Amino acid sequence: LLAPFLDRLITDKLDERFTSSQVLRFFGQVCMALTPVQLSDPVPPSPPHLGYWEPGKYDRLPGNFVKQWDHCRAPVPSLYTRLLRRVCLSNRGMWRVRAIRRFMRLSYNAIVYSYTAILTHISAS
């Protein structure tokens, strides 16, 4: 039942993330819709392999609940994001991605610094 809540908390689109008032409204609506029998039911164990980014978290939810909260579902990640997630599942892949990002950031900073130095030198002459 927390799938839409989690999707809205971790969505890649920052402008669509839940605010604190939206979280309160969401929990109010979900809690009011639950019956005492549903609240007393034990929580079924989730599959250990299911990550927060995987779409299978809606499979065991009631259809009317999924339909009601469909607007909160996270969009399908881009191919680039899925590739990065798959690579970062291993320690070796994660370290490679970090090294590439660090190299790119340092290269970008060096280019910006060089460009600024050249412009400063030209304007001073």
N, C-alpha and C positions, 0 to 999 in steps of 0.2 A: 504493500500500500504506500510505501514511501518512494516508489520509483519516480513518479512525477516530481516530487520534492527534490530528490537527488539530481534528477536531470536538470532542473532549473537552477540548482546551486552550482553545478559544475559545467554548465554549457559554455561553449567556446565564444559565444556571442555575449559580450559583457553587458550590452544594453538590455538583454533579455533575462539576466539573472534576477533571482528573487531579492526583493528588499525585505527589511524586517517586518513591515506591515503586511506585505504579501505572504510571508511565512505564517504570520499569525492568522490571517484569513484562510490560508490553505488548511492549517491544522484545525481551525474551527469548523470548517466545512466537512473535513474528513471525519473528525471525531463525532460530530452531530449525526452523521449518516450511519455510523456503526451501531449495531444493536448490542445489548448486553451479552447475547450468545456469541456474537463475533468477537467481542472483547475478551471473553473467557477462553476462546480457542487458543491452543498452543501455537506458537509461531513455527511454521514448517522450516526445516533446515534448507538453506540455499546451497546450490551446488558450489563446491569449493573452487572450481575453475572459472566461475563467472565474475568477470571484472566489471567495474562500474561503467565502463565504456561499451560493453557488449550489449547488443539489443535484446537478448533473451530474458531480461528481467521482467518483461511484461507478459511472458508466456503463461504464467500460472495465475494471473490476476483475472477477476471476473470481467467479462466483455463490456458490461455497462460502465464499470469503473474506468476501463481503458478508454472508452468512447468519451466519457465525461472529462477526463484529464488529458485527452489527446493533444490539446494545444500546448501542454507543458513538456511534451516529449522532446528530447534533444534531437537536433537534425542529424542525419547520417554524416559521419565525419568524411572529410575529403580523402582522396586516395593518398595524398601526401601525409596526412595525419595518421591514417591507418598504417602506412609503411613505417613511419617513425615509431609508432607504438609497438609494432612487431619487432623492429630492430632493437628497441630499448628493453625488450623482455629479457635479454641476456646481458650479463655484466659487460661482456666485451663490446657488444653493440652500444650500450649506454655510454661507455667510456669513449668510443669512437665518435658518437654524436656530440658529446661534450667537447672533445678535442677540435672537431670541425667548427663548432659554434664559436669556440674561443679564438681559433685562428681567423675566422671570418670577422669577428668583432675587432680583434687587434689590427687586422688588415684595413678594415673600414676606418678605425681611429687613425691609423698611420696616413691613409689617403687624405682624410679631412685635415689632419695636422699639416701635411705637406702643402695642400692646396691653400690653407690659411697662411702659411709661411710665405708662399710664393706671392699671394695677393698683397700681403703686408710689405714685402720687399719691393714689389712693383709700385705700390702707392707711395712708398717712402722715396723712391727715386725720382 
